[in-house]
Amino acid sequence: MEKYTYLLLNLGSILIPFIFSFEKRLRFVKDWHALFPALLITAVFFIVWDHFLTIWGVWGFNPEYITGTWIWSLPLEEWMFFICIPYACMFTYGSLNTLFPKEPIQKYAQNITAVWFVILCVVVVFNTDKLYTGIKLSLTAALLLYVYFQRYAWLGKFYRAYFVSLIPFFIVNGVLTKLPVVIYNDAENLGIRLISIPVEDTQYTLLMLLMNTVLFEHFKEKRTFARSDDNIATTTARHH
């Protein structure tokens, strides 16, 4: 039964969000047209990065807790992780936006982003010899800089969802790192653990969710503009 641990964690993470995607008030299913392209694009990015960090010895996977199916040096469960976990987190983002459309963070979002960016840059400068720390925090800082200049109106809502998502993050990642399912090479990270979780994982999660959100909102906006153009074209046609 132990070999199904990682598989069951993935399935358990997505099960309730998937079921409630059809709930009458939330209707998260209506945003699937934007969600799945965002998930797939982000998953490709992370799988490529994951593959190289695995073969470079930054981390590995405990064979006791995986089913044994490997694709491109990664267990099948790791591929599933980049769909199941982001789906659950994006469901949280969408549900919070639907149930609580007003949030108090947006007016501080730019300042939060700027401070976060500076902190990550400082940490990277003093830890260029650590692959996980250097690469992950650099990528996260780069994306934070991008969203800072974009001044997204949804950024406060993203931070709200991210902070809420840290609760299940500590549960799932806690299991993955405590058993451990994922084995980290501490020579390539700061060596600071939050319970059993490398502190860099919080930024790993931030990068993954922020990338998904940027793409998700982009595809939603694209659909909205397409519908607006269709409505204008239909109205114009009627008047002629």
N, C-alpha and C positions, 0 to 999 in steps of 0.2 A: 504493500500500500504506500510505502514511503516514496516510491518512484513517481507517484502521481502528485506529490506535494506542490510543485511549481505549476503544474497543469491546473490543479484545483484552485490554487490562489488566483490564477488568471480568470477562470470561469466564475469563481465566486465574486470577483471584483466587478464583472460586467453583468451578472445575472439580474440583479435588482434594477440597476439603471436601464437595462434593455427592456425589462417588463414595464417599468413605469414610463418609458418613452411613449407609450400609447395611452397614458392616462389623460382623461378628458381635458383637464385644466392645463397640464404641461405641454402635451402634444409635441414633444421633442422630435417625434418622427417627421414632422413637417420640415425640419431643418436638415434632414439626412442628405439632401442634394448638395448642401454645403459642407456637411460634416465629413462624409466619406472621402472626398478628394483631399481634404485637409489631413485626415488621418493617414492616408496612403502616402502622400508626399512627405510628411514628417517621418513616417515609419521608414521609408527608403533612406532618408538622411541618417537616421539613428542606427539603422541596421548596418550601413556601411561603416559608420564610425565604430559601432560595437564590434564588428568583425575585426577591424584592425587593432583595437585595444585588446581584444582577446588574444590574437596571435602575437602581440607585442608583450604579453604577460602582465598587463595591467590588472586583469581579473580573470577568473575562470569559473567553471560550474561544477558543482559537486555531483558526480554520477549517481549518488544514492537517491537524489531527489528529483531526477528527471527521467523521462520515459526512454531516452536513448536514441531518439530520432534527431539527427544532426543535419543542418543545411548551412553550407558555407561557414563552417567552423562554429556555428551557433546552434544550441538546442532548439527544437521546435517551439518550446515554451517561451524562449526569449523573443522569437518572432511574434508570438501571440501577445506578449507583454505590451508591444508598441501599438496594438489595436485595443486591447481590453482596458488597460489602465487609462489611456487618453480618452477613450469613449466614456468611461465612468466620470472622469474629471470634466469633460466637456458637457456631459449631462448635468453635472453640478452647476457649471457656469450658466447653462441655459435655463435651468430650473430656478436658480436664484434670481436671474434677470426677469423671469416671468412672475414669480411670486413676490419679489421685492424690487420693483423697477427703480425705486429711488435708493441711492446708496451715498454715504457721506465721504467716500474716499476720493472721488474724482478730483476735487479741488486740491488734493495733496498729491495726485498721481505723478505729476511732472517732477515734483521735488523728491518723491520716493524713488523714482526712476534714476534721477541724477545722482543721488546719494548712493544708491545700490551700485550704479555703474562705477563710481569712484572707488568704492570699497573693493569691488572685484578686481579692478585694475591694480590697486595697491597690492592685493594678495598675490596676483599673478606675477608682478614685478619681482617679488621676493621669493617666488617659488617656481622659477622657470625650469628647474631641474626635475620637476615632478610632472609626469605626463598627464595623469588624470586631472590634477589641479590646474595645470597650465592650459590644457586644451579646453576642458569643459568651461572653466571660468572665463576664458577669452571669448569663446563662442557666445556665452550668455551675455557678457558685457557688450559684445558687438550688436546683438539683437536688442538689448536695452537701449543702446544708443540710437538704433534705427527707430524704435517706437517713440523715443523721446522727441525726435525731430518730426515724426508724423503727427504727434499730438492727438492720438486717437481718443475719441469721445467715450469709448468703452473701456479705457485703461483702468479706471477705478473699479469697474465691475470685474475686470480680470483679476486684480489684486485681491478683491474680496473672495472670489472663487478659489484662488491659489491658497490663501490662508486657510479657508475651510477644507480644502483638499489635503492639507498637511495632516489632518487627523487620520484619514484612511491611509495616507502615505506612511505614517509612522507604524501603522499596524502591518501593512503588507510588506514594506521594506524591512520592518523589524523582524518579521519571520524569515525573510530571504537572507538577511545578514546574521541572524542569531543562530540558525541551525548549523552551519550556513548552507544556503542553496547557491548563493553567489559568493565566491571567495576573492577578496581583494588583496592585492599586493600593496602593503602599506608603504613601501618604498616609493610608490608613485602617487601618493596622496598626502595630505597634511598629517594624517595619523590621529585626527580628532574625531571621536565618535560621539554621536548623539544616541545614547544607549548602546546599540550595536551598529548604528548606521554611520558610514563616513559622512562628514559634514558636507562634502561636495555633492552628495546625492540630492540635497535640498535645491541646489542650483541646476543639477541635471533635470530635476522635475520642473523647475521654473522654465528652463529653456524649452523642454518638450511641450509644456502646456502653452507657453507664450507663442511658440511657432504654430501650434495647432490653432490658437485663437486668432492670430493674424490672418492665417489662410481661411479659417472658418468665416470670419467677418468679411473677408474679401469676396468669397464666393457668394455669401448672402447678399452683399451689396450689388454684386454683378447681376444676380437674379432680379433684384429689385429694379435696377436700371433697365434690364431687358423687358420687364413687365411694363414699366412706364413708357418705354418706346413703343411697345405693342399697343398700349392704350391710346397714345397720341396718334399712331398710324390709323387705328380703327376709327377714332373720332374724326380725323381728317377725311377718311374715306366716306364716312356717313354724310359729311357736309358737302361732298362733291357728287 
